[in-house]
Amino acid sequence: MFKRKSVWFVPMFITALWCCIITPPVHSSDGSMKSRLLDHMGKSYTGTQDPSYLTYDLALREYMVDRINKRFGVVLDPKTYSGFDLLEIESLFKCKKSGEPFDMFLKMFPKYP
């Protein structure tokens, strides 16, 4: 009877030890930008002129412009498009055919001064 318990103890001990040793995932080099964006997670805003919303939108625009530049090699100005427009632009870039120019998709979005 004692041998049966010891047979199960070893795998359970190894599993518990493994769970304690596993390290959390390492964040990429753009962690500071991502953390600035995640600081706004779960917040609600009174409108588009709310100062908290404006800092969120700026963080989103900077993050998305950097991500689009890294992934597609297209340099965009964060002041030209809203954060949500940049999210749409990235999704369209993912779906575009290899021969299509990026400018064709950028013409669909209004530019902000």
PECOR-V137758 format. One record per residue. RES is the residue in one letter. PSI is psi in degrees with one decimal (999 if undefined). OMEGA is omega in radians with two decimals (999 if undefined). Layout:
# PECOR-V137758
RES|PSI|OMEGA  RES|PSI|OMEGA
This chain:
# PECOR-V137758
M|-38.6|-3.13  F|-33.0|-3.12  K|-34.8|3.13  R|-41.0|3.14  K|-38.6|-3.13  S|-26.8|3.10  V|-38.8|3.13  W|-23.4|-3.12  F|-42.0|-3.08  V|-50.9|3.12  P|-36.9|3.12  M|-38.2|3.11  F|-42.6|3.13  I|-40.6|3.11  T|-44.4|3.12  A|-41.3|3.12  L|-40.9|3.13  W|-41.2|3.12  C|-32.5|3.12  C|-27.4|-3.07  I|-29.2|-3.09  I|128.6|-3.13  T|154.1|3.08  P|155.6|-3.11  P|144.6|3.13  V|134.6|-3.14  H|152.4|-3.11  S|178.1|-3.08  S|-20.0|3.12  D|25.1|-3.12  G|-34.5|-3.12  S|-39.7|3.10  M|-41.5|-3.13  K|-38.8|-3.14  S|-34.2|3.07  R|-36.2|3.13  L|-40.1|-3.11  L|-15.2|3.07  D|-24.3|-3.09  H|0.6|-3.08  M|130.8|3.09  G|-0.6|-3.14  K|153.4|3.03  S|153.4|-3.03  Y|152.2|-3.12  T|-20.8|3.14  G|-176.6|-3.10  T|-11.5|3.10  Q|0.2|3.10  D|129.1|-3.13  P|-35.0|3.10  S|-39.3|3.11  Y|-39.2|-3.14  L|-38.9|3.08  T|-35.6|3.07  Y|-46.4|-3.11  D|-38.3|3.11  L|-43.6|3.11  A|-41.3|3.11  L|-44.4|3.14  R|-44.4|-3.14  E|-41.0|3.13  Y|-44.8|-3.11  M|-38.9|3.11  V|-41.6|3.11  D|-41.8|-3.13  R|-40.5|3.11  I|-40.1|3.12  N|-44.0|-3.13  K|-40.3|-3.04  R|-39.7|-3.02  F|-10.5|-3.13  G|20.5|3.14  V|121.8|-3.13  V|119.9|3.13  L|152.0|3.10  D|125.6|-3.12  P|-17.6|3.13  K|-13.9|-3.05  T|-35.8|-3.06  Y|153.5|3.06  S|166.5|3.13  G|-39.6|-3.13  F|-31.7|3.03  D|-39.1|3.13  L|-34.2|3.05  L|-42.2|3.10  E|-40.6|3.13  I|-43.8|3.13  E|-41.1|-3.14  S|-35.3|3.08  L|-37.5|3.09  F|-33.9|3.11  K|-30.7|-3.06  C|-9.4|-3.04  K|152.8|3.08  K|158.7|-3.05  S|-28.4|-3.10  G|-10.5|-3.09  E|139.1|3.11  P|152.0|3.12  F|-32.4|-3.10  D|-31.3|-3.14  M|-37.2|-3.14  F|-33.2|-3.12  L|-25.5|3.13  K|-20.6|-3.11  M|-15.6|-3.04  F|134.8|3.11  P|144.1|3.11  K|137.3|3.10  Y|143.8|-3.12  P|999|999
